[in-house]
Amino acid sequence: MDKFIGKWQLASSDKLKEYMDAVEVAEEFQQKALAVLNLEAKPTHEFSQDGDKYTLKTITGTKTEEMTFKLGEEFEHTAFDGRTGKVLLTMDGDVLVEKWTMNDLSSLNKRVVSGDELTYTLTAKDVVCTRKYNRV
């Protein structure tokens, strides 16, 4: 997890709208999300550590979403659109794996750091969204 600690700014994004469709985000929330999660808005991810707990902040121009977790421990999390699901984060070698489930929906998300680039891959149904971040 040490490689993830720090601040990361979005550099590229592919298929975010399609991913939100796959996890059934309501259209009204999609429009809001796309407005603050695009390249022009320069959203950031910020990872920090306090003992065995980690915090991931997603910071946009209008909102900060925070998720505090321990690796290997499932927890409930409320997403930006108000829906609550269960999240489990684990490490698989150098890959931070996030499994998100809500009712009959699920998403398998992976984060990998290579040098000063973080690649975040979100997969739901047959849709793969890839978002790349640079360390700042």
Beta strands, then each sheet from edge to edge (+ up, - down):
strand 1: 6-14
strand 2: 44-50
strand 3: 53-59
strand 4: 64-69
strand 5: 75-78
strand 6: 84-92
strand 7: 95-102
strand 8: 105-114
strand 9: 117-124
strand 10: 127-135
sheet 1: 4+ 3- 2+ 1- 10+ 9- 8+ 7- 6+ 5-
end
